Amino acid sequence: MNIYFVNPPFKAEFGKFSRESRSPAITKSGAVYYPLWLIYAAAYAEKKGHHVDFIDAPVKRLNEQATLDIITEKPLGQGPLLFVIDTSTPSIKSDVAFGARLKELYPHAFVLLVGTHPSACAEETLSYNAAIDGVAIGEFDEIVLQLANALDAGTPVDKVPGLCLRRGEDFVRTGTMPFMSNLDELPFAAEFIYKRLDVHDYFFAAATFPSIQIFTGRGCPCHCNFCVYPQTMHGHRFRARSAQSVVAEFQYIADHFPDVKEVVIEDDTFTVNKQQLLTFCNLLREHNLQRRLRWLCNARVNLDLETMHAMKAAGCRLIIPGIESGSQQILDNIKKGTRVEQFQKYVDNARRAGLLIHACYMVGNEGETRETMQQTLELALRLNTDTAQFFPLIPYPGTEAFEWARRNGYIELDYDKYCREDGTHNTVLSMPHLSAEEMVAFCDMARRKYYLRPSYMLHRLWMGLKDPSDLKRSLKAFGRLRHYLFGRKR
């Protein structure tokens, strides 16, 4: 049957909306993520014999009418038709409205919403518009496939697990779809990207441009209370592709993308299984791929020096830890599972191994005060990693952080306010002793203090002289970020 996968338009007049970022927005650095979860589901359905169409409207800055024109210009026939529409919390009302427009144009089609927001708020999402037929709850590759099979065969869709469906004035859930256990069953995201997308349309500020993003595993065994994907879509049971599969995808990228110099491994915690990681590194070296492709990944602060050396030898350039706070009490409150005293050793070991670090810091968690925010800034300056980011907490539906904020009356519950009018992040969290304005002002100040140090600017210049591709990446990111560093744009 025909399945049309749509990353729908949102605020195209202001820029490229990055819907599958962990905090969806038109980002300050200009980062635009590949719609990877949509890509994997589309590639999987295509592998299983269905005809697939795909459109990523935000990356081409298409508005609603331009997107609909592209969809309707291709005959989709009168047979079974399934629209799979990606969503996010800031864009959810717009996403639902777009789905309703498709239903007007194709009354016989089944319109399905997927993503973190409908997974967390299934019935609420369906209540917005009667034109939406259902939502997928959680990891949706297999849900989409089985729904397409049922529509194609004319069998009841309420027998497909993982759905929330409209039944008159009520809604019904069809049970839970088990997580995929054999992730090697999924086709390569890179192969789908090669056939249908342009790598030059996407940008990740920490990566050499152009880059490709992939996932090598799903599910995170950690329980950070703010992290949205493990709590709404993939769970806490870690499942990984085989090292052989991931290296084969690296080989595919090396062979088919001459411009791509770096791979972004987007797993929540790529380094969770040390033995698998070492096998992956050894295989990359056996295939001599470390000479052709660099890579970066998210890496918790329990990563040891031996593993860092192996990663560097296999082509890893940069690691991204979620340091979050300089206060141990806050780390405990958010169930981070890390200790402040781990951070310096982690940074020192990374330097010994020759790895760069992009550190992530966050303010506004349970227990935050002006004093703890200052502790976090002092920690960031002391660690002095290659790059750093500072953001207020944005609690998303389905997370423990959201429930904490809602229970205490700390959060603005209008999803439209998760982004500003121009599509950039907005702070919906405000506490009696610490306002949203104070947290935003602190992050703006921390960013300026971090990046406008003379020693830091000399460091960036030196890095650029040693590696022209790094200079190109830095200038591209700085071109966007300078408005925020120098206070011209809020």
C-alpha positions as CSV (number, residue, x, y, z in Angstrom):
1,M,0.0,0.0,0.0
2,N,1.0,3.7,-0.2
3,I,2.5,5.2,3.0
4,Y,3.3,8.9,3.0
5,F,5.7,9.9,5.8
6,V,5.6,13.6,6.5
7,N,7.7,15.9,8.6
8,P,5.2,18.7,8.5
9,P,5.9,22.4,8.1
10,F,6.1,24.8,11.0
11,K,7.2,28.4,11.2
12,A,9.0,28.2,7.8
13,E,9.1,32.0,7.6
14,F,11.6,32.1,10.5
15,G,13.9,29.2,9.6
16,K,14.3,25.5,9.7
17,F,12.4,23.9,12.6
18,S,14.3,21.0,14.0
19,R,11.5,18.7,15.1
20,E,13.5,15.7,16.2
21,S,15.9,17.6,18.4
22,R,15.5,16.6,22.0
23,S,14.3,20.2,22.5
24,P,12.5,21.0,19.2
25,A,12.9,24.5,17.9
26,I,14.5,26.8,15.3
27,T,17.8,26.6,17.1
28,K,20.2,29.4,18.0
29,S,23.2,27.6,16.4
30,G,21.2,26.7,13.3
31,A,21.3,23.0,14.1
32,V,18.8,21.0,12.0
33,Y,18.5,17.3,12.9
34,Y,17.6,14.6,10.4
35,P,14.1,13.3,11.1
36,L,15.6,10.0,12.0
37,W,12.7,8.2,13.7
38,L,10.6,9.0,10.7
39,I,13.4,7.8,8.4
40,Y,13.8,4.5,10.2
41,A,10.1,3.8,10.1
42,A,9.8,4.7,6.4
43,A,12.8,2.5,5.5
44,Y,11.5,-0.4,7.5
45,A,8.0,-0.2,5.9
46,E,9.7,0.0,2.4
47,K,11.9,-3.0,3.2
48,K,8.7,-5.0,4.1
49,G,7.2,-4.3,0.7
50,H,5.1,-1.1,1.0
51,H,5.4,1.9,-1.3
52,V,6.8,4.8,0.6
53,D,6.9,8.6,-0.1
54,F,8.7,11.0,2.2
55,I,8.8,14.7,2.7
56,D,10.8,16.8,5.1
57,A,9.1,20.2,4.9
58,P,11.0,22.1,7.6
59,V,14.5,21.5,6.1
60,K,13.3,23.0,2.8
61,R,11.4,25.8,4.6
62,L,8.2,24.8,3.0
63,N,5.0,26.4,4.3
64,E,1.7,24.4,4.5
65,Q,0.5,25.1,1.1
66,A,3.8,24.4,-0.6
67,T,4.0,21.1,1.3
68,L,0.4,20.1,0.3
69,D,1.1,21.1,-3.3
70,I,4.1,18.6,-3.4
71,I,2.0,15.8,-1.9
72,T,-1.0,16.3,-4.2
73,E,1.0,16.7,-7.4
74,K,1.8,13.0,-7.3
75,P,-1.2,10.6,-7.8
76,L,-1.7,8.5,-4.7
77,G,-4.6,6.4,-6.0
78,Q,-7.9,5.4,-4.4
79,G,-6.5,2.3,-2.7
80,P,-5.4,2.2,1.0
81,L,-3.4,5.2,1.9
82,L,-1.7,5.9,5.2
83,F,-0.2,9.3,6.2
84,V,2.4,9.1,9.0
85,I,2.9,12.6,10.5
86,D,5.8,13.5,12.8
87,T,5.0,15.8,15.7
88,S,6.6,17.7,18.6
89,T,5.3,19.5,21.7
90,P,5.7,23.1,20.4
91,S,4.2,22.3,17.0
92,I,1.5,19.8,18.1
93,K,-1.5,22.1,17.3
94,S,-0.1,22.9,13.9
95,D,0.7,19.2,13.3
96,V,-2.8,18.2,14.0
97,A,-4.2,21.0,11.8
98,F,-1.9,19.8,9.0
99,G,-3.2,16.2,9.4
100,A,-6.7,17.5,9.2
101,R,-5.9,19.3,5.9
102,L,-4.6,16.0,4.5
103,K,-7.8,14.3,5.6
104,E,-9.9,16.9,3.7
105,L,-7.9,16.2,0.6
106,Y,-7.8,12.4,1.0
107,P,-11.0,11.4,2.9
108,H,-10.2,7.7,2.4
109,A,-6.7,7.9,4.0
110,F,-5.8,6.9,7.5
111,V,-4.0,9.8,9.3
112,L,-1.6,8.7,12.0
113,L,0.4,11.0,14.3
114,V,3.7,9.7,15.8
115,G,6.4,11.1,18.1
116,T,7.0,11.8,21.8
117,H,4.1,14.2,22.3
118,P,1.2,12.0,21.2
119,S,2.9,9.0,22.9
120,A,2.6,10.9,26.2
121,C,-0.8,12.6,25.5
122,A,-2.6,10.3,23.2
123,E,-6.2,11.0,24.0
124,E,-5.6,14.7,24.5
125,T,-4.0,14.9,21.0
126,L,-6.8,13.1,19.4
127,S,-9.3,15.4,21.0
128,Y,-8.0,18.4,19.1
129,N,-9.5,17.4,15.8
130,A,-11.9,14.6,14.7
131,A,-10.1,14.3,11.4
132,I,-7.1,12.5,13.0
133,D,-7.7,8.7,13.0
134,G,-5.1,7.6,15.5
135,V,-1.8,8.1,17.2
136,A,1.1,5.7,17.7
137,I,2.2,5.3,21.3
138,G,6.0,4.8,21.7
139,E,8.5,3.3,19.3
140,F,6.5,3.3,16.1
141,D,8.4,1.4,13.3
142,E,6.5,-1.9,13.9
143,I,3.2,-0.1,14.7
144,V,3.3,1.7,11.4
145,L,4.2,-1.6,9.6
146,Q,1.4,-3.6,11.2
147,L,-1.1,-0.8,10.7
148,A,-0.2,-0.6,7.0
149,N,-0.6,-4.4,6.7
150,A,-4.0,-4.3,8.4
151,L,-5.2,-1.4,6.1
152,D,-3.9,-3.2,3.1
153,A,-5.6,-6.5,4.0
154,G,-8.9,-4.8,5.2
155,T,-8.6,-6.3,8.7
156,P,-9.6,-4.4,11.8
157,V,-6.9,-1.8,12.8
158,D,-7.9,-2.1,16.5
159,K,-6.1,-5.5,16.5
160,V,-2.8,-3.6,15.9
161,P,-1.0,-3.0,19.3
162,G,0.4,0.4,20.1
163,L,-2.4,2.6,18.8
164,C,-4.9,5.0,20.4
165,L,-7.9,5.2,18.1
166,R,-11.0,7.3,17.9
167,R,-14.3,5.5,18.5
168,G,-17.1,7.9,18.2
169,E,-16.8,10.3,21.2
170,D,-14.4,8.0,23.0
171,F,-10.9,6.8,22.5
172,V,-9.5,3.2,22.8
173,R,-6.0,2.0,23.3
174,T,-5.0,-1.3,21.5
175,G,-2.4,-2.5,24.0
176,T,1.3,-2.2,24.0
177,M,3.6,-2.9,21.0
178,P,6.7,-4.8,22.2
179,F,10.0,-3.0,21.6
180,M,12.0,-4.1,18.6
181,S,14.6,-6.6,19.9
182,N,16.7,-7.2,16.7
183,L,17.7,-3.7,15.6
184,D,19.8,-5.1,12.8
185,E,16.4,-5.7,11.0
186,L,16.3,-1.9,10.4
187,P,17.7,-0.7,7.1
188,F,20.5,1.9,7.2
189,A,19.4,5.4,7.8
190,A,22.3,6.5,5.5
191,E,20.9,4.5,2.6
192,F,17.5,6.1,2.9
193,I,19.2,9.6,3.2
194,Y,21.2,8.9,0.1
195,K,18.1,8.1,-2.0
196,R,15.8,10.8,-0.8
197,L,17.5,13.7,1.1
198,D,20.4,16.1,0.8
199,V,23.1,16.0,3.5
200,H,23.8,19.7,2.9
201,D,20.4,20.7,4.2
202,Y,21.2,19.4,7.7
203,F,23.5,20.9,10.3
204,F,24.8,19.8,13.7
205,A,26.8,22.6,15.3
206,A,29.3,20.2,17.0
207,A,30.0,18.2,13.9
208,T,32.1,18.8,10.8
209,F,29.8,20.0,7.9
210,P,28.2,18.1,6.2
211,S,27.6,15.2,8.5
212,I,25.2,12.3,8.8
213,Q,23.3,11.3,11.9
214,I,22.5,7.7,12.7
215,F,21.3,5.6,15.7
216,T,23.1,2.5,16.8
217,G,20.8,1.6,19.8
218,R,17.6,2.4,21.5
219,G,16.5,2.6,25.2
220,C,18.6,4.1,27.9
221,P,19.3,2.3,31.2
222,C,19.7,5.6,33.0
223,H,16.7,7.4,34.5
224,C,17.4,11.1,34.2
225,N,14.0,12.7,35.0
226,F,14.0,15.2,32.1
227,C,15.1,12.9,29.3
228,V,12.2,12.6,26.9
229,Y,12.9,9.7,24.5
230,P,13.5,6.9,27.1
231,Q,10.4,8.0,29.0
232,T,8.0,8.3,26.1
233,M,9.2,6.2,23.2
234,H,12.1,3.7,23.7
235,G,12.1,2.7,27.4
236,H,15.0,2.0,29.6
237,R,16.0,-1.4,28.3
238,F,19.1,-0.8,26.2
239,R,19.0,-2.6,22.8
240,A,21.9,-2.2,20.3
241,R,22.6,-3.0,16.7
242,S,25.5,-5.3,16.3
243,A,28.9,-3.7,15.9
244,Q,29.2,-5.3,12.5
245,S,25.9,-3.6,11.3
246,V,27.1,-0.2,12.5
247,V,30.5,-0.6,10.8
248,A,28.8,-1.7,7.6
249,E,26.8,1.6,7.7
250,F,30.0,3.5,8.2
251,Q,31.3,1.8,5.1
252,Y,28.2,2.7,3.2
253,I,28.6,6.3,4.2
254,A,32.3,6.3,3.2
255,D,31.4,4.8,-0.2
256,H,28.3,7.0,-1.1
257,F,28.9,10.4,0.5
258,P,32.2,11.9,-0.7
259,D,31.5,15.2,1.1
260,V,30.7,13.7,4.4
261,K,33.6,13.7,6.8
262,E,31.8,12.9,10.1
263,V,29.1,10.7,11.5
264,V,27.0,11.8,14.5
265,I,25.9,8.9,16.6
266,E,22.7,10.2,18.2
267,D,22.1,7.4,20.8
268,D,21.1,8.7,24.2
269,T,24.1,6.8,25.7
270,F,26.2,5.2,23.0
271,T,28.9,4.2,25.5
272,V,26.7,2.1,27.8
273,N,28.2,-1.3,26.8
274,K,32.0,-1.1,26.9
275,Q,32.7,-4.5,25.2
276,Q,30.4,-3.7,22.3
277,L,32.0,-0.3,22.0
278,L,35.5,-1.7,21.9
279,T,34.4,-4.3,19.3
280,F,33.0,-1.5,17.2
281,C,36.2,0.5,17.5
282,N,38.4,-2.5,16.6
283,L,36.2,-3.2,13.5
284,L,36.4,0.4,12.3
285,R,40.2,0.1,12.4
286,E,40.2,-3.3,10.7
287,H,38.3,-1.7,7.8
288,N,40.6,1.3,7.9
289,L,37.5,3.5,8.2
290,Q,39.0,5.8,10.9
291,R,41.1,7.3,8.1
292,R,38.0,8.2,6.1
293,L,35.4,9.2,8.7
294,R,35.4,10.9,12.1
295,W,32.6,10.5,14.5
296,L,31.1,11.9,17.7
297,C,28.7,10.5,20.3
298,N,26.9,11.1,23.6
299,A,29.0,9.7,26.4
300,R,28.3,9.6,30.1
301,V,30.9,10.7,32.6
302,N,31.7,7.2,33.8
303,L,33.6,6.6,30.5
304,D,37.2,5.4,31.3
305,L,40.5,6.3,29.8
306,E,41.1,3.0,28.2
307,T,37.9,3.2,26.2
308,M,38.6,6.9,25.3
309,H,41.9,5.9,23.8
310,A,40.2,3.1,21.8
311,M,37.6,5.6,20.6
312,K,40.2,8.1,19.5
313,A,42.2,5.5,17.6
314,A,39.0,4.5,15.8
315,G,38.3,8.0,14.6
316,C,36.2,9.5,17.4
317,R,36.7,13.3,17.5
318,L,34.3,14.6,20.2
319,I,32.2,13.3,23.0
320,I,29.1,14.9,24.5
321,P,28.4,14.5,28.3
322,G,25.3,15.8,30.0
323,I,27.0,17.4,33.0
324,E,23.9,19.5,33.8
325,S,24.8,21.0,37.2
326,G,27.6,21.8,39.6
327,S,25.3,20.9,42.5
328,Q,25.3,17.3,43.8
329,Q,21.9,17.8,45.3
330,I,20.4,18.8,42.0
331,L,22.1,15.8,40.3
332,D,20.5,13.6,42.9
333,N,17.1,15.3,42.5
334,I,17.0,14.7,38.7
335,K,18.2,11.0,39.1
336,K,21.3,11.8,37.0
337,G,23.3,9.0,38.6
338,T,26.6,11.0,38.5
339,R,28.9,12.7,41.0
340,V,30.3,16.2,40.7
341,E,33.8,14.8,41.5
342,Q,33.6,12.6,38.3
343,F,33.6,15.6,36.0
344,Q,37.2,16.8,36.3
345,K,38.6,13.3,35.9
346,Y,36.4,12.7,32.8
347,V,37.6,16.0,31.2
348,D,41.3,15.3,32.1
349,N,41.0,11.8,30.6
350,A,39.5,13.1,27.4
351,R,42.3,15.5,27.0
352,R,44.9,12.7,27.5
353,A,43.1,10.7,24.9
354,G,42.9,13.6,22.5
355,L,39.1,13.8,22.5
356,L,37.2,17.1,22.4
357,I,34.2,17.7,24.7
358,H,30.9,19.5,24.1
359,A,29.5,19.8,27.6
360,C,25.7,20.3,28.3
361,Y,24.6,22.4,31.3
362,M,21.0,23.0,32.4
363,V,19.4,25.3,35.0
364,G,15.9,25.2,36.5
365,N,15.8,21.7,37.9
366,E,14.3,20.8,41.3
367,G,16.4,22.5,44.0
368,E,17.8,25.2,41.7
369,T,18.7,28.6,43.3
370,R,20.8,31.5,42.2
371,E,23.7,30.0,44.1
372,T,23.5,26.6,42.4
373,M,23.3,28.3,39.0
374,Q,26.5,30.1,39.9
375,Q,28.1,26.8,40.9
376,T,27.3,25.4,37.5
377,L,28.9,28.3,35.7
378,E,32.0,28.1,37.8
379,L,32.2,24.4,37.1
380,A,31.8,25.0,33.3
381,L,34.6,27.6,33.4
382,R,36.8,25.4,35.4
383,L,36.3,22.4,33.2
384,N,36.9,24.6,30.1
385,T,35.7,22.1,27.5
386,D,36.0,22.8,23.8
387,T,32.4,23.9,23.6
388,A,29.5,24.2,26.0
389,Q,25.8,24.9,26.0
390,F,23.6,26.5,28.7
391,F,19.8,26.1,28.7
392,P,16.9,26.4,31.1
393,L,15.1,23.1,31.7
394,I,12.2,22.6,29.3
395,P,10.0,19.9,30.8
396,Y,8.2,17.8,28.1
397,P,5.0,15.8,28.6
398,G,5.6,12.2,29.6
399,T,8.7,13.0,31.7
400,E,9.0,13.0,35.5
401,A,10.3,16.6,35.2
402,F,7.0,17.6,33.6
403,E,5.0,16.0,36.3
404,W,7.1,17.7,39.0
405,A,6.6,21.1,37.4
406,R,2.9,20.6,36.8
407,R,2.3,19.3,40.3
408,N,3.9,22.4,41.8
409,G,2.3,24.8,39.4
410,Y,5.7,25.8,37.9
411,I,4.9,25.3,34.2
412,E,3.0,27.1,31.5
413,L,0.7,24.3,30.1
414,D,0.0,26.0,26.8
415,Y,2.1,24.0,24.3
416,D,2.2,26.8,21.8
417,K,4.4,28.7,24.3
418,Y,7.2,26.1,24.2
419,C,8.6,28.1,21.3
420,R,8.6,31.9,20.8
421,E,6.8,33.4,17.8
422,D,10.1,33.1,15.8
423,G,10.4,29.4,16.6
424,T,13.3,29.7,19.0
425,H,13.1,28.0,22.5
426,N,10.9,29.5,25.1
427,T,11.1,29.0,28.9
428,V,7.8,27.7,30.1
429,L,9.1,27.0,33.6
430,S,9.1,29.5,36.4
431,M,9.5,29.0,40.1
432,P,8.5,31.3,43.0
433,H,12.1,31.9,43.9
434,L,13.5,31.8,40.4
435,S,11.6,33.3,37.4
436,A,11.8,32.2,33.8
437,E,13.4,35.6,32.9
438,E,16.1,35.1,35.5
439,M,17.0,31.7,34.1
440,V,17.1,32.9,30.5
441,A,19.2,35.9,31.5
442,F,21.6,33.6,33.4
443,C,22.0,31.3,30.4
444,D,22.6,34.3,28.1
445,M,25.2,35.7,30.5
446,A,26.9,32.2,31.0
447,R,27.1,31.8,27.2
448,R,28.7,35.2,26.8
449,K,31.1,34.7,29.7
450,Y,32.1,31.3,28.3
451,Y,32.6,32.1,24.7
452,L,33.9,35.7,24.8
453,R,36.9,34.9,27.0
454,P,40.1,36.0,25.2
455,S,41.7,32.7,26.0
456,Y,38.7,30.8,24.5
457,M,38.7,32.8,21.3
458,L,42.5,32.2,20.9
459,H,41.8,28.5,21.5
460,R,39.2,28.4,18.7
461,L,41.5,30.2,16.3
462,W,44.3,27.7,17.1
463,M,42.0,24.8,16.5
464,G,40.9,26.3,13.2
465,L,44.4,26.8,12.0
466,K,45.2,23.1,12.8
467,D,42.0,21.9,11.2
468,P,40.3,24.0,8.5
469,S,37.1,21.9,8.7
470,D,36.8,22.8,12.4
471,L,37.1,26.4,11.5
472,K,34.4,26.1,8.9
473,R,32.1,24.4,11.4
474,S,32.8,27.1,14.1
475,L,32.2,29.9,11.7
476,K,28.9,28.4,10.5
477,A,27.7,28.0,14.1
478,F,29.0,31.4,15.2
479,G,27.1,33.1,12.3
480,R,23.9,32.1,14.1
481,L,25.0,32.3,17.7
482,R,26.6,35.8,17.5
483,H,23.2,37.4,17.6
484,Y,22.6,35.8,21.0
485,L,26.2,36.3,22.3
486,F,26.1,40.0,21.6
487,G,22.5,40.6,22.7
488,R,21.0,41.7,19.4
489,K,18.3,39.0,19.3
490,R,16.5,37.4,22.2
